[in-house]
């Protein structure tokens, strides 16, 4: 009789299977899927257990399955290993990104130093009591690019017009490679430049002004108006040198607040411009003392000078501060971009080992 007509026997098993290789199915619980799909799933789980939890198929016991509580322990161990792998990937990713961060930060610092702000250190007492030796002042370099010219009473940093600073510059003994490295670092503010020839003074007169000293009370006057100068260092006369100068157009008459120590316009009246400096030599206006914090404050224009009618038409050089704020701000400017990039990269999928 065919297979349809042959009665089942005990040897056939409850499922009616005559395949000895499937004898394991005889113990299947009622209601359990015992088709080919179940066999494939069993093989997949066995392989996953060996690969994911570090076993070899027999680690969990005698092949009858994991002991109670063993699979959760393996799961925790695997999560720890995955966390360590992720941490290693993050470290490698950061090392790859560091050069990009530094390049972008240096570019931002260079742009800020050239066009926006720069920090200078005060080396001498020629501007006391307004500025002390060692003070750091922030200089606005942006507004001159838009045609803004210095106003009376402002404290400005300017390039030596010639003859104001001693010619003590010595040729560098550095080799060409070191010179180029220093030049690069100086360009972004990491090192002071050997060629910095800057001074800092207060603007007293602008193009067309007549500045003279002294009236009967010993005061400096501009266009016949005596100045009240509360910024002059205590114990100093407004000037111990008498003078009367008409400032040429496009030039500035500048004086230090510590009049007895400042080799300013009064000491260079024999030079072209009668001691005045060209407006184009002005680097920028010092508008705030940033350091130390005990000296922190704005450098405002005194009322006696700001109220004057009309419009602006031996000193030691001051130097830029190494590692100045533009570099710090450049790094801070890169961080949000880096954070956004990393977040987007993580959402796009894990990085392969």
C-alpha positions in Angstrom: 0.0 0.0 0.0 1.3 3.5 -0.7 2.4 5.9 1.9 -1.1 7.3 2.1 -2.6 3.9 2.9 0.0 2.5 5.3 -1.1 2.8 8.9 1.3 4.6 11.2 3.3 2.5 13.8 5.1 3.5 17.0 8.4 3.5 15.1 7.1 6.4 13.0 7.0 8.7 16.1 4.2 11.0 17.0 4.9 13.3 14.1 4.8 10.5 11.6 8.4 11.3 10.5 10.5 8.4 9.2 13.7 10.5 9.1 16.1 9.5 11.8 17.9 12.8 11.6 14.9 14.6 12.8 14.4 12.5 15.9 14.9 15.6 18.0 11.5 16.8 16.9 9.8 14.0 18.7 10.2 16.0 21.9 8.7 19.2 20.6 6.2 20.7 22.9 2.6 20.8 21.7 1.8 23.9 19.8 5.5 24.5 18.9 6.4 25.2 15.3 8.4 22.2 14.2 8.8 22.9 10.5 11.9 23.7 8.5 11.8 27.4 9.7 12.2 26.3 13.3 15.2 24.3 12.4 16.9 27.2 10.6 16.1 29.5 13.5 17.7 27.0 16.0 20.9 26.9 13.9 21.0 30.7 13.7 20.6 31.1 17.4 23.3 28.5 18.1 25.7 30.4 15.8 24.8 33.7 17.2 25.5 32.4 20.7 28.9 31.3 19.7 29.8 34.5 17.9 28.2 37.1 20.1 29.2 35.8 23.5 32.6 34.3 22.7 31.5 30.7 23.0 32.3 27.7 20.8 28.9 25.9 21.0 29.9 24.0 24.1 30.8 26.8 26.5 27.3 27.0 28.0 27.4 23.4 29.2 26.8 20.0 27.5 25.0 21.4 24.5 21.6 21.4 26.1 21.7 25.2 26.4 23.0 27.9 28.7 22.7 27.5 32.4 20.2 29.8 34.1 21.6 33.4 34.5 24.6 32.7 32.2 23.2 34.5 29.1 22.5 37.8 31.0 26.1 37.7 32.2 27.3 37.2 28.7 25.1 40.1 27.5 26.6 42.5 30.0 30.1 41.5 29.1 29.3 42.0 25.4 27.9 45.5 26.2 31.1 46.4 28.0 33.2 45.2 25.1 31.0 47.2 22.7 31.4 50.3 24.9 35.2 49.9 24.9 35.2 49.5 21.1 33.1 52.7 20.8 35.5 54.6 23.1 38.4 53.5 21.0 36.7 54.6 17.8 35.9 58.0 19.4 39.6 58.5 20.4 40.8 57.6 16.9 38.2 59.9 15.4 39.3 62.8 17.6 43.0 62.2 16.7 42.0 62.4 13.0 40.1 65.6 13.6 42.7 67.5 15.7 44.7 68.7 12.7 41.6 70.1 11.1 40.6 71.8 14.3 44.0 73.5 14.7 44.1 74.6 11.1 40.6 76.2 11.2 41.4 77.8 14.6 44.6 79.3 13.3 42.8 80.7 10.3 40.1 82.3 12.5 42.8 83.7 14.8 44.7 85.2 11.8 41.5 86.8 10.5 40.6 88.2 13.9 44.1 89.5 14.5 44.3 91.2 11.1 40.8 92.7 10.9 39.1 92.6 14.3 41.0 92.9 17.6 44.4 92.4 19.0 45.8 92.4 22.6 48.9 94.4 23.5 51.0 94.4 26.6 52.1 97.7 28.2 55.9 97.7 28.8 56.5 101.2 30.3 54.9 103.8 32.6 54.4 106.5 29.9 50.6 106.1 30.2 50.3 105.9 34.0 48.0 106.1 35.8 45.6 105.1 33.0 47.7 102.1 32.0 50.1 100.3 34.3 53.2 98.3 33.3 52.0 94.8 32.4 48.4 95.7 31.6 46.8 94.0 28.6 44.7 96.2 26.4 42.3 95.1 23.7 42.7 97.2 20.5 39.9 97.6 18.0 41.3 97.1 14.5 38.0 96.8 12.7 36.6 100.4 12.6 39.7 101.9 10.7 38.9 99.6 7.8 35.5 101.4 7.5 37.1 104.8 7.4 36.7 105.7 11.1 39.5 108.0 12.2 40.8 108.5 15.7 39.0 111.0 18.0 40.5 113.4 20.5 40.9 111.8 23.8 41.2 108.2 22.5 44.1 106.0 23.4 45.6 104.6 20.2 48.3 102.1 19.2 50.4 103.3 16.3 53.4 102.3 14.3 56.6 104.2 14.9 56.7 107.0 12.3 60.4 107.0 12.5 62.9 108.2 15.1 60.6 107.6 18.1 62.1 104.3 19.1 65.7 103.4 19.5 67.1 101.4 16.6 68.1 98.5 18.8 66.8 95.8 16.5 69.4 93.1 16.1 69.6 90.7 13.2 68.2 87.3 14.0 70.7 84.5 14.3 68.0 81.9 13.7 68.3 79.6 10.7 65.9 79.9 7.7 63.6 77.1 8.9 63.3 78.5 12.5 62.7 82.0 11.1 59.9 80.8 8.9 58.3 78.9 11.8 58.5 82.0 14.0 57.1 84.1 11.2 54.1 81.8 11.0 53.5 81.7 14.7 53.8 85.5 14.8 51.3 85.9 12.1 48.6 84.2 14.1 49.7 85.7 17.5 51.4 82.7 19.0 54.7 84.6 19.2 55.4 88.4 19.3 57.0 89.6 16.1 60.6 90.8 16.1 59.5 93.6 13.8 56.8 95.0 16.1 57.5 98.8 16.4 54.3 100.0 18.1 53.6 102.7 20.6 50.6 103.7 22.7 49.5 107.4 23.4 46.5 109.5 23.8 45.2 111.7 21.0 45.2 115.4 22.0 44.9 117.1 18.6 43.7 116.1 15.1 44.3 117.6 11.6 43.7 121.3 11.6 43.8 121.7 15.4 46.1 124.2 17.2 47.6 122.6 20.3 49.5 124.8 22.7 50.9 124.9 26.2 50.7 126.5 28.5 48.1 129.1 29.5 48.3 131.1 32.7 47.2 128.1 34.7 49.7 125.9 33.0 47.1 124.0 31.0 47.2 122.5 27.5 44.6 124.1 25.2 43.2 122.9 21.9 41.9 125.6 19.5 42.0 128.1 22.4 40.0 125.9 24.8 41.9 124.8 28.0 41.7 121.1 28.7 40.7 119.6 32.0 42.9 116.5 32.1 42.0 114.2 35.0 43.9 111.3 33.3 47.3 113.1 33.8 49.5 111.2 36.3 49.3 112.7 39.8 52.2 115.1 40.5 52.8 115.8 36.8 52.3 119.2 35.2 50.3 119.1 31.9 53.6 119.9 30.2 56.9 121.2 31.3 57.7 122.0 27.6 56.1 125.0 26.0 54.8 124.6 22.5 52.3 125.8 19.9 51.6 123.6 17.0 49.0 123.5 14.2 48.5 119.8 13.4 48.6 119.1 9.6 45.7 117.4 8.0 45.8 113.6 8.1 48.0 113.7 11.2 47.6 113.4 15.0 49.2 115.1 18.0 49.7 112.5 20.8 50.8 112.7 24.4 51.3 110.2 27.2 49.4 110.5 30.4 52.5 110.4 32.5 53.8 113.6 31.0 57.2 113.6 32.8 58.1 110.1 31.4 56.5 110.2 28.0 58.6 110.9 24.9 55.7 111.9 22.8 54.9 114.5 20.1 56.5 117.3 22.2 59.9 115.6 21.8 59.7 115.3 18.0 58.7 118.8 17.0 61.8 118.9 14.8 60.6 115.9 12.7 58.4 116.2 9.6 54.8 117.0 10.8 56.1 119.0 13.8 55.9 116.0 16.0 52.5 114.7 14.8 52.0 111.2 13.5 50.3 110.0 10.3 46.7 108.7 10.7 47.6 105.7 8.5 50.1 104.6 11.2 47.3 104.0 13.7 46.8 100.3 14.3 43.6 100.8 16.3 42.0 102.2 19.3 42.6 100.7 22.8 39.1 100.4 24.3 39.4 98.2 27.3 42.0 97.0 29.9 41.4 93.2 29.9 44.1 92.0 32.3 44.8 92.0 35.2 41.2 91.8 36.4 41.9 94.3 39.2 42.6 96.9 36.4 39.7 95.8 34.2 37.7 98.7 32.7 36.9 100.7 29.6 39.1 103.4 28.2 36.6 106.2 27.8 37.1 109.5 26.1 37.3 112.3 28.7 34.4 114.9 28.5 36.9 117.8 28.2 38.1 116.4 24.9 34.9 114.9 23.5 33.1 118.2 23.9 35.6 120.2 21.8 34.2 121.5 18.5 35.5 120.0 15.3 35.8 116.6 13.8 38.7 114.2 13.5 40.0 114.3 10.1 61.5 107.8 24.7 59.1 105.5 24.6 59.2 101.7 24.5 57.4 99.7 21.9 54.4 97.7 23.0 54.0 94.2 21.8 51.2 91.7 21.0 50.5 89.1 23.7 51.5 85.6 22.7 48.6 83.1 22.5 46.2 86.0 22.5 42.4 85.8 22.6 41.9 85.5 18.8 43.4 82.0 18.9 41.2 81.0 21.8 38.2 82.4 20.1 39.2 80.6 16.9 39.2 77.3 18.8 35.9 78.1 20.4 34.5 78.9 17.0 35.5 75.5 15.7 34.0 73.5 18.6 30.3 74.0 17.7 31.0 72.9 14.1 32.9 69.9 15.4 30.1 68.9 17.8 27.5 69.2 14.9 29.7 67.1 12.6 30.2 64.4 15.2 26.5 64.2 16.0 25.6 63.9 12.3 28.3 61.3 11.8 27.0 59.2 14.7 23.4 59.3 13.3 24.7 58.2 10.0 25.9 54.9 11.5 28.8 53.5 13.5 32.4 53.8 12.3 34.0 50.5 11.3 37.0 49.4 13.2 
